Structure formats: C-alpha cells, structure tokens
Amino acid sequence: MAGKDKMYTMQEMAESLHVNKTTVYRYLKKQSIAPATTKSNANLYDATVLQQ
C-alpha cells in the first residue's frame, strides 16, 4: 500500500474519522497505543493505528 509510510497527528486522524480529537486521544490512551515518533512537539502515529 502506497500510503503506509505516512504519519498522522491526532488531529489528522480525528478529521479523517469525522470524530473529535478528544475521542481519538481517549481511544489511544485506553488501548495503550504509543506514538510511533514525536516531531515538533506533536505525536505522530502510523497508518496502522488509523485503521484500528
């Protein structure tokens, strides 16, 4: 899949899923999903997290 290397912020995931950023935050915290990396003070997650 071509877009697998793309990294997403919580805001981008929320917009993609049409939910609030807080909803994404709560899900990630509940599932104990850590960010793949941090860049410019923003947590970045890979495409597999978005699919979950």
All heavy atoms as a GROMACS GRO file, in nm:
protein
  411
    1MET      N    1   0.084  -0.119   0.000
    1MET     CA    2   0.000   0.000   0.000
    1MET      C    3   0.088   0.125   0.000
    1MET      O    4   0.181   0.136   0.079
    1MET     CB    5  -0.092  -0.005   0.122
    1MET     CG    6  -0.191   0.107   0.126
    1MET     SD    7  -0.289   0.095   0.276
    1MET     CE    8  -0.448   0.098   0.205
    2ALA      N    9   0.058   0.220  -0.084
    2ALA     CA   10   0.145   0.335  -0.104
    2ALA      C   11   0.151   0.429   0.016
    2ALA      O   12   0.254   0.486   0.045
    2ALA     CB   13   0.100   0.412  -0.228
    3GLY      N   14   0.041   0.448   0.090
    3GLY     CA   15   0.036   0.545   0.197
    3GLY      C   16   0.080   0.494   0.333
    3GLY      O   17   0.060   0.561   0.432
    4LYS      N   18   0.138   0.376   0.340
    4LYS     CA   19   0.174   0.318   0.470
    4LYS      C   20   0.280   0.397   0.545
    4LYS      O   21   0.287   0.390   0.666
    4LYS     CB   22   0.219   0.174   0.453
    4LYS     CG   23   0.107   0.078   0.451
    4LYS     CD   24   0.142  -0.042   0.534
    4LYS     CE   25   0.034  -0.144   0.526
    4LYS     NZ   26  -0.039  -0.169   0.641
    5ASP      N   27   0.367   0.468   0.473
    5ASP     CA   28   0.475   0.541   0.539
    5ASP      C   29   0.429   0.675   0.594
    5ASP      O   30   0.503   0.739   0.667
    5ASP     CB   31   0.591   0.562   0.442
    5ASP     CG   32   0.658   0.430   0.404
    5ASP    OD1   33   0.639   0.331   0.476
    5ASP    OD2   34   0.729   0.429   0.303
    6LYS      N   35   0.309   0.718   0.562
    6LYS     CA   36   0.259   0.846   0.610
    6LYS      C   37   0.233   0.840   0.760
    6LYS      O   38   0.185   0.741   0.811
    6LYS     CB   39   0.129   0.882   0.537
    6LYS     CG   40   0.065   1.009   0.592
    6LYS     CD   41   0.007   1.093   0.484
    6LYS     CE   42  -0.072   1.211   0.535
    6LYS     NZ   43  -0.006   1.297   0.629
    7MET      N   44   0.268   0.946   0.828
    7MET     CA   45   0.245   0.957   0.972
    7MET      C   46   0.133   1.058   0.995
    7MET      O   47   0.121   1.156   0.922
    7MET     CB   48   0.373   1.003   1.042
    7MET     CG   49   0.491   0.911   1.018
    7MET     SD   50   0.465   0.746   1.080
    7MET     CE   51   0.511   0.770   1.248
    8TYR      N   52   0.051   1.032   1.096
    8TYR     CA   53  -0.066   1.116   1.123
    8TYR      C   54  -0.062   1.172   1.264
    8TYR      O   55  -0.024   1.103   1.358
    8TYR     CB   56  -0.194   1.032   1.110
    8TYR     CG   57  -0.215   0.974   0.972
    8TYR    CD1   58  -0.165   0.848   0.940
    8TYR    CD2   59  -0.283   1.044   0.875
    8TYR    CE1   60  -0.183   0.794   0.814
    8TYR    CE2   61  -0.302   0.991   0.748
    8TYR     CZ   62  -0.251   0.866   0.719
    8TYR     OH   63  -0.270   0.814   0.594
    9THR      N   64  -0.106   1.296   1.278
    9THR     CA   65  -0.124   1.354   1.410
    9THR      C   66  -0.263   1.313   1.460
    9THR      O   67  -0.346   1.263   1.383
    9THR     CB   68  -0.117   1.508   1.406
    9THR    OG1   69  -0.226   1.556   1.326
    9THR    CG2   70   0.014   1.557   1.351
   10MET      N   71  -0.289   1.334   1.588
   10MET     CA   72  -0.422   1.303   1.641
   10MET      C   73  -0.529   1.386   1.570
   10MET      O   74  -0.638   1.337   1.542
   10MET     CB   75  -0.428   1.328   1.791
   10MET     CG   76  -0.367   1.217   1.871
   10MET     SD   77  -0.410   1.223   2.045
   10MET     CE   78  -0.303   1.353   2.100
   11GLN      N   79  -0.498   1.510   1.538
   11GLN     CA   80  -0.593   1.597   1.469
   11GLN      C   81  -0.625   1.543   1.330
   11GLN      O   82  -0.741   1.540   1.289
   11GLN     CB   83  -0.538   1.740   1.460
   11GLN     CG   84  -0.635   1.838   1.397
   11GLN     CD   85  -0.761   1.858   1.480
   11GLN    OE1   86  -0.756   1.866   1.601
   11GLN    NE2   87  -0.875   1.865   1.414
   12GLU      N   88  -0.524   1.498   1.256
   12GLU     CA   89  -0.546   1.443   1.123
   12GLU      C   90  -0.630   1.316   1.129
   12GLU      O   91  -0.719   1.295   1.046
   12GLU     CB   92  -0.413   1.414   1.054
   12GLU     CG   93  -0.337   1.538   1.015
   12GLU     CD   94  -0.196   1.510   0.970
   12GLU    OE1   95  -0.136   1.408   1.010
   12GLU    OE2   96  -0.143   1.594   0.893
   13MET      N   97  -0.603   1.232   1.229
   13MET     CA   98  -0.683   1.110   1.244
   13MET      C   99  -0.827   1.145   1.277
   13MET      O  100  -0.920   1.085   1.222
   13MET     CB  101  -0.624   1.021   1.354
   13MET     CG  102  -0.496   0.953   1.312
   13MET     SD  103  -0.443   0.822   1.424
   13MET     CE  104  -0.390   0.915   1.566
   14ALA      N  105  -0.848   1.242   1.364
   14ALA     CA  106  -0.983   1.283   1.402
   14ALA      C  107  -1.060   1.335   1.281
   14ALA      O  108  -1.176   1.299   1.259
   14ALA     CB  109  -0.977   1.390   1.511
   15GLU      N  110  -0.996   1.417   1.200
   15GLU     CA  111  -1.062   1.472   1.081
   15GLU      C  112  -1.094   1.360   0.981
   15GLU      O  113  -1.201   1.358   0.922
   15GLU     CB  114  -0.973   1.578   1.015
   15GLU     CG  115  -0.962   1.704   1.097
   15GLU     CD  116  -0.858   1.802   1.045
   15GLU    OE1  117  -0.795   1.774   0.941
   15GLU    OE2  118  -0.840   1.906   1.110
   16SER      N  119  -1.003   1.266   0.966
   16SER     CA  120  -1.023   1.155   0.874
   16SER      C  121  -1.139   1.066   0.917
   16SER      O  122  -1.214   1.015   0.834
   16SER     CB  123  -0.894   1.074   0.866
   16SER     OG  124  -0.914   0.953   0.800
   17LEU      N  125  -1.153   1.048   1.048
   17LEU     CA  126  -1.257   0.961   1.102
   17LEU      C  127  -1.387   1.036   1.135
   17LEU      O  128  -1.483   0.974   1.179
   17LEU     CB  129  -1.205   0.892   1.229
   17LEU     CG  130  -1.084   0.802   1.208
   17LEU    CD1  131  -1.023   0.763   1.342
   17LEU    CD2  132  -1.122   0.680   1.127
   18HIS      N  133  -1.386   1.166   1.118
   18HIS     CA  134  -1.502   1.252   1.147
   18HIS      C  135  -1.544   1.242   1.294
   18HIS      O  136  -1.662   1.227   1.325
   18HIS     CB  137  -1.620   1.220   1.055
   18HIS     CG  138  -1.585   1.229   0.910
   18HIS    ND1  139  -1.562   1.350   0.848
   18HIS    CD2  140  -1.565   1.133   0.817
   18HIS    CE1  141  -1.532   1.326   0.721
   18HIS    NE2  142  -1.532   1.196   0.700
   19VAL      N  143  -1.443   1.245   1.381
   19VAL     CA  144  -1.469   1.248   1.525
   19VAL      C  145  -1.387   1.360   1.587
   19VAL      O  146  -1.304   1.421   1.521
   19VAL     CB  147  -1.433   1.112   1.592
   19VAL    CG1  148  -1.520   0.999   1.540
   19VAL    CG2  149  -1.287   1.079   1.576
   20ASN      N  150  -1.409   1.383   1.714
   20ASN     CA  151  -1.338   1.486   1.787
   20ASN      C  152  -1.197   1.437   1.822
   20ASN      O  153  -1.176   1.318   1.843
   20ASN     CB  154  -1.416   1.518   1.915
   20ASN     CG  155  -1.369   1.643   1.983
   20ASN    OD1  156  -1.254   1.651   2.021
   20ASN    ND2  157  -1.458   1.739   1.997
   21LYS      N  158  -1.104   1.529   1.831
   21LYS     CA  159  -0.966   1.496   1.868
   21LYS      C  160  -0.962   1.429   2.005
   21LYS      O  161  -0.883   1.337   2.029
   21LYS     CB  162  -0.881   1.623   1.868
   21LYS     CG  163  -0.736   1.602   1.900
   21LYS     CD  164  -0.660   1.733   1.895
   21LYS     CE  165  -0.520   1.720   1.950
   21LYS     NZ  166  -0.451   1.848   1.953
   22THR      N  167  -1.048   1.470   2.096
   22THR     CA  168  -1.054   1.411   2.229
   22THR      C  169  -1.092   1.264   2.222
   22THR      O  170  -1.041   1.182   2.298
   22THR     CB  171  -1.154   1.488   2.318
   22THR    OG1  172  -1.117   1.626   2.318
   22THR    CG2  173  -1.156   1.435   2.459
   23THR      N  174  -1.180   1.229   2.131
   23THR     CA  175  -1.220   1.089   2.113
   23THR      C  176  -1.100   1.004   2.072
   23THR      O  177  -1.080   0.895   2.123
   23THR     CB  178  -1.332   1.079   2.007
   23THR    OG1  179  -1.441   1.161   2.048
   23THR    CG2  180  -1.378   0.936   1.989
   24VAL      N  181  -1.021   1.057   1.980
   24VAL     CA  182  -0.901   0.986   1.935
   24VAL      C  183  -0.804   0.972   2.052
   24VAL      O  184  -0.750   0.864   2.076
   24VAL     CB  185  -0.833   1.060   1.817
   24VAL    CG1  186  -0.699   0.995   1.781
   24VAL    CG2  187  -0.925   1.063   1.697
   25TYR      N  188  -0.784   1.078   2.127
   25TYR     CA  189  -0.694   1.076   2.242
   25TYR      C  190  -0.738   0.969   2.342
   25TYR      O  191  -0.657   0.889   2.389
   25TYR     CB  192  -0.690   1.213   2.309
   25TYR     CG  193  -0.616   1.212   2.441
   25TYR    CD1  194  -0.477   1.214   2.444
   25TYR    CD2  195  -0.685   1.206   2.561
   25TYR    CE1  196  -0.408   1.210   2.564
   25TYR    CE2  197  -0.617   1.203   2.682
   25TYR     CZ  198  -0.480   1.205   2.683
   25TYR     OH  199  -0.411   1.201   2.801
   26ARG      N  200  -0.866   0.966   2.374
   26ARG     CA  201  -0.918   0.869   2.471
   26ARG      C  202  -0.901   0.726   2.422
   26ARG      O  203  -0.867   0.636   2.499
   26ARG     CB  204  -1.065   0.896   2.501
   26ARG     CG  205  -1.084   1.019   2.585
   26ARG     CD  206  -1.230   1.042   2.613
   26ARG     NE  207  -1.248   1.166   2.689
   26ARG     CZ  208  -1.357   1.237   2.688
   26ARG    NH1  209  -1.462   1.201   2.616
   26ARG    NH2  210  -1.366   1.347   2.759
   27TYR      N  211  -0.925   0.703   2.294
   27TYR     CA  212  -0.908   0.569   2.238
   27TYR      C  213  -0.762   0.524   2.247
   27TYR      O  214  -0.733   0.412   2.290
   27TYR     CB  215  -0.955   0.564   2.092
   27TYR     CG  216  -0.928   0.430   2.027
   27TYR    CD1  217  -1.010   0.322   2.051
   27TYR    CD2  218  -0.816   0.412   1.947
   27TYR    CE1  219  -0.984   0.199   1.995
   27TYR    CE2  220  -0.788   0.288   1.891
   27TYR     CZ  221  -0.872   0.182   1.915
   27TYR     OH  222  -0.844   0.060   1.860
   28LEU      N  223  -0.671   0.612   2.207
   28LEU     CA  224  -0.529   0.578   2.210
   28LEU      C  225  -0.483   0.550   2.353
   28LEU      O  226  -0.407   0.456   2.377
   28LEU     CB  227  -0.446   0.690   2.148
   28LEU     CG  228  -0.468   0.715   1.999
   28LEU    CD1  229  -0.394   0.841   1.956
   28LEU    CD2  230  -0.424   0.596   1.916
   29LYS      N  231  -0.531   0.628   2.447
   29LYS     CA  232  -0.494   0.609   2.587
   29LYS      C  233  -0.551   0.478   2.640
   29LYS      O  234  -0.482   0.401   2.707
   29LYS     CB  235  -0.544   0.727   2.670
   29LYS     CG  236  -0.499   0.722   2.814
   29LYS     CD  237  -0.536   0.849   2.886
   29LYS     CE  238  -0.503   0.838   3.033
   29LYS     NZ  239  -0.392   0.919   3.070
   30LYS      N  240  -0.677   0.449   2.610
   30LYS     CA  241  -0.742   0.327   2.657
   30LYS      C  242  -0.674   0.202   2.601
   30LYS      O  243  -0.659   0.101   2.670
   30LYS     CB  244  -0.889   0.328   2.618
   30LYS     CG  245  -0.967   0.211   2.670
   30LYS     CD  246  -1.114   0.221   2.634
   30LYS     CE  247  -1.191   0.104   2.689
   30LYS     NZ  248  -1.333   0.111   2.654
   31GLN      N  249  -0.632   0.208   2.477
   31GLN     CA  250  -0.568   0.095   2.411
   31GLN      C  251  -0.416   0.091   2.436
   31GLN      O  252  -0.348   0.003   2.386
   31GLN     CB  253  -0.594   0.100   2.259
   31GLN     CG  254  -0.739   0.091   2.222
   31GLN     CD  255  -0.802  -0.041   2.265
   31GLN    OE1  256  -0.742  -0.146   2.255
   31GLN    NE2  257  -0.924  -0.034   2.314
   32SER      N  258  -0.365   0.187   2.511
   32SER     CA  259  -0.221   0.197   2.541
   32SER      C  260  -0.137   0.200   2.414
   32SER      O  261  -0.035   0.131   2.403
   32SER     CB  262  -0.176   0.083   2.632
   32SER     OG  263  -0.247   0.086   2.753
   33ILE      N  264  -0.180   0.279   2.317
   33ILE     CA  265  -0.108   0.292   2.191
   33ILE      C  266  -0.013   0.412   2.201
   33ILE      O  267  -0.056   0.524   2.220
   33ILE     CB  268  -0.205   0.310   2.073
   33ILE    CG1  269  -0.295   0.186   2.063
   33ILE    CG2  270  -0.128   0.334   1.943
   33ILE    CD1  271  -0.405   0.198   1.961
   34ALA      N  272   0.114   0.382   2.189
   34ALA     CA  273   0.216   0.488   2.198
   34ALA      C  274   0.241   0.544   2.058
   34ALA      O  275   0.226   0.474   1.958
   34ALA     CB  276   0.344   0.430   2.254
   35PRO      N  277   0.279   0.671   2.050
   35PRO     CA  278   0.310   0.730   1.920
   35PRO      C  279   0.434   0.664   1.859
   35PRO      O  280   0.524   0.621   1.931
   35PRO     CB  281   0.336   0.876   1.950
   35PRO     CG  282   0.367   0.882   2.095
   35PRO     CD  283   0.295   0.767   2.159
   36ALA      N  284   0.435   0.654   1.728
   36ALA     CA  285   0.550   0.597   1.658
   36ALA      C  286   0.671   0.689   1.672
   36ALA      O  287   0.783   0.643   1.684
   36ALA     CB  288   0.516   0.575   1.511
   37THR      N  289   0.645   0.819   1.671
   37THR     CA  290   0.753   0.917   1.683
   37THR      C  291   0.694   1.050   1.727
   37THR      O  292   0.573   1.069   1.725
   37THR     CB  293   0.829   0.932   1.550
   37THR    OG1  294   0.943   1.015   1.570
   37THR    CG2  295   0.743   0.991   1.441
   38THR      N  296   0.780   1.142   1.764
   38THR     CA  297   0.738   1.277   1.800
   38THR      C  298   0.819   1.376   1.717
   38THR      O  299   0.941   1.363   1.708
   38THR     CB  300   0.760   1.303   1.950
   38THR    OG1  301   0.689   1.205   2.025
   38THR    CG2  302   0.710   1.441   1.990
   39LYS      N  303   0.750   1.471   1.656
   39LYS     CA  304   0.818   1.571   1.575
   39LYS      C  305   0.756   1.707   1.603
   39LYS      O  306   0.634   1.720   1.601
   39LYS     CB  307   0.804   1.536   1.426
   39LYS     CG  308   0.874   1.632   1.334
   39LYS     CD  309   0.862   1.588   1.191
   39LYS     CE  310   0.935   1.684   1.100
   39LYS     NZ  311   0.918   1.650   0.960
   40SER      N  312   0.837   1.804   1.631
   40SER     CA  313   0.791   1.941   1.659
   40SER      C  314   0.682   1.942   1.765
   40SER      O  315   0.578   2.003   1.750
   40SER     CB  316   0.740   2.008   1.532
   40SER     OG  317   0.842   2.015   1.436
   41ASN      N  318   0.704   1.866   1.873
   41ASN     CA  319   0.613   1.860   1.987
   41ASN      C  320   0.476   1.801   1.951
   41ASN      O  321   0.378   1.827   2.018
   41ASN     CB  322   0.597   1.999   2.049
   41ASN     CG  323   0.560   1.990   2.196
   41ASN    OD1  324   0.587   1.890   2.261
   41ASN    ND2  325   0.496   2.094   2.246
   42ALA      N  326   0.468   1.722   1.844
   42ALA     CA  327   0.344   1.656   1.804
   42ALA      C  328   0.368   1.506   1.795
   42ALA      O  329   0.464   1.462   1.734
   42ALA     CB  330   0.296   1.709   1.669
   43ASN      N  331   0.279   1.430   1.857
   43ASN     CA  332   0.288   1.285   1.848
   43ASN      C  333   0.240   1.240   1.711
   43ASN      O  334   0.136   1.284   1.664
   43ASN     CB  335   0.204   1.219   1.956
   43ASN     CG  336   0.259   1.244   2.094
   43ASN    OD1  337   0.378   1.262   2.112
   43ASN    ND2  338   0.172   1.244   2.193
   44LEU      N  339   0.316   1.152   1.648
   44LEU     CA  340   0.280   1.102   1.515
   44LEU      C  341   0.254   0.952   1.522
   44LEU      O  342   0.327   0.879   1.588
   44LEU     CB  343   0.392   1.131   1.416
   44LEU     CG  344   0.424   1.279   1.394
   44LEU    CD1  345   0.544   1.294   1.304
   44LEU    CD2  346   0.305   1.351   1.336
   45TYR      N  347   0.151   0.910   1.453
   45TYR     CA  348   0.110   0.769   1.452
   45TYR      C  349   0.110   0.720   1.308
   45TYR      O  350   0.079   0.795   1.216
   45TYR     CB  351  -0.030   0.754   1.512
   45TYR     CG  352  -0.037   0.804   1.654
   45TYR    CD1  353  -0.061   0.938   1.681
   45TYR    CD2  354  -0.016   0.718   1.760
   45TYR    CE1  355  -0.066   0.984   1.813
   45TYR    CE2  356  -0.021   0.763   1.891
   45TYR     CZ  357  -0.046   0.896   1.916
   45TYR     OH  358  -0.049   0.942   2.045
   46ASP      N  359   0.141   0.591   1.288
   46ASP     CA  360   0.145   0.538   1.153
   46ASP      C  361   0.005   0.496   1.107
   46ASP      O  362  -0.091   0.500   1.181
   46ASP     CB  363   0.246   0.424   1.138
   46ASP     CG  364   0.217   0.307   1.228
   46ASP    OD1  365   0.105   0.294   1.277
   46ASP    OD2  366   0.310   0.226   1.249
   47ALA      N  367  -0.005   0.454   0.981
   47ALA     CA  368  -0.134   0.424   0.919
   47ALA      C  369  -0.205   0.306   0.985
   47ALA      O  370  -0.327   0.302   0.984
   47ALA     CB  371  -0.114   0.399   0.771
   48THR      N  372  -0.132   0.215   1.045
   48THR     CA  373  -0.197   0.101   1.108
   48THR      C  374  -0.282   0.144   1.227
   48THR      O  375  -0.386   0.085   1.254
   48THR     CB  376  -0.095  -0.007   1.151
   48THR    OG1  377   0.001   0.053   1.238
   48THR    CG2  378  -0.027  -0.069   1.033
   49VAL      N  379  -0.239   0.246   1.298
   49VAL     CA  380  -0.318   0.298   1.410
   49VAL      C  381  -0.446   0.361   1.358
   49VAL      O  382  -0.553   0.343   1.415
   49VAL     CB  383  -0.237   0.401   1.493
   49VAL    CG1  384  -0.322   0.467   1.598
   49VAL    CG2  385  -0.115   0.336   1.554
   50LEU      N  386  -0.438   0.430   1.248
   50LEU     CA  387  -0.555   0.493   1.187
   50LEU      C  388  -0.658   0.387   1.147
   50LEU      O  389  -0.777   0.407   1.163
   50LEU     CB  390  -0.515   0.578   1.066
   50LEU     CG  391  -0.628   0.655   0.997
   50LEU    CD1  392  -0.695   0.751   1.093
   50LEU    CD2  393  -0.574   0.730   0.877
   51GLN      N  394  -0.611   0.274   1.098
   51GLN     CA  395  -0.702   0.166   1.056
   51GLN      C  396  -0.773   0.102   1.175
   51GLN      O  397  -0.884   0.053   1.160
   51GLN     CB  398  -0.626   0.061   0.976
   51GLN     CG  399  -0.579   0.112   0.843
   51GLN     CD  400  -0.488   0.014   0.772
   51GLN    OE1  401  -0.452  -0.090   0.826
   51GLN    NE2  402  -0.451   0.047   0.650
   52GLN      N  403  -0.710   0.101   1.291
   52GLN     CA  404  -0.770   0.041   1.409
   52GLN      C  405  -0.891   0.121   1.450
   52GLN      O  406  -0.986   0.078   1.500
   52GLN     CB  407  -0.672   0.034   1.526
   52GLN     CG  408  -0.559  -0.060   1.501
   52GLN     CD  409  -0.458  -0.059   1.616
   52GLN    OE1  410  -0.474   0.014   1.714
   52GLN    NE2  411  -0.354  -0.137   1.604
   0.00000   0.00000   0.00000
